[in-house]
Amino acid sequence: MSDEGGFDIGALLQQAQAMQEQLQAAQDAQAEVEVTGTAGGGKVGITMTGAGSFIGVSIAPDVVDPEDVELLEELILAALRDAGAKVMELQSDSMGDLDLGALGGMLGGA
């Protein structure tokens, strides 16, 4: 209900619903994207979806040294961190694409 110059709760609810639909669409699109984090010049790779699910690991045979397991562990950890950072960037970019419209203004956004 709205009076002249007043607050329209119906419009606010419609905007909130539209924003929720945009958010769900962005999350669905992210889930389809694959990113690969790498380490050691591409010798170790970790592939994830934009939703954060791990879906693949690749390790070049020449980095598998039974005498230096610690190096392989460090490369895997670095590739995991790289993949995670890429997913975070993807998610941040997706959130930046959402149109908050008037709702964003009411919440202090631009």
C-alpha positions, 0 to 999 in steps of 0.5 A, spaced: 500 500 500 502 506 498 500 513 500 503 519 496 510 519 497 509 513 502 512 507 502 510 501 497 511 494 500 508 491 494 513 494 490 518 492 495 516 485 495 516 485 487 523 487 487 525 483 492 522 477 488 526 479 482 532 480 485 532 473 488 530 470 481 536 474 478 541 471 484 538 464 483 539 465 475 546 467 477 548 461 481 545 456 476 550 459 471 556 459 476 555 452 477 556 450 469 562 454 469 569 450 470 575 453 472 582 450 473 587 452 478 594 451 477 601 450 480 608 449 478 607 452 471 601 447 470 604 441 472 598 440 477 591 442 476 585 442 480 578 443 476 572 446 480 565 448 478 563 455 479 559 452 485 565 450 488 565 443 487 571 439 485 571 435 479 578 434 476 585 433 478 591 433 473 598 431 475 604 431 471 608 424 472 615 428 472 612 432 479 611 425 482 617 423 486 617 419 492 623 422 495 620 429 495 612 428 496 612 435 500 613 438 493 607 435 490 603 436 497 605 444 496 603 444 489 597 441 490 595 446 495 597 451 491 593 449 485 587 448 490 588 455 492 588 458 485 582 454 483 578 457 490 581 464 488 578 463 481 571 461 483 571 467 488 572 472 483 567 468 478 562 469 484 564 476 485 563 478 478 556 474 478 554 478 484 556 485 481 552 483 475 545 483 479 541 489 478 538 491 485 535 497 482 531 501 487 531 495 492 539 497 492 538 504 493 533 503 499 539 498 502 544 503 501 547 501 494 548 505 488 
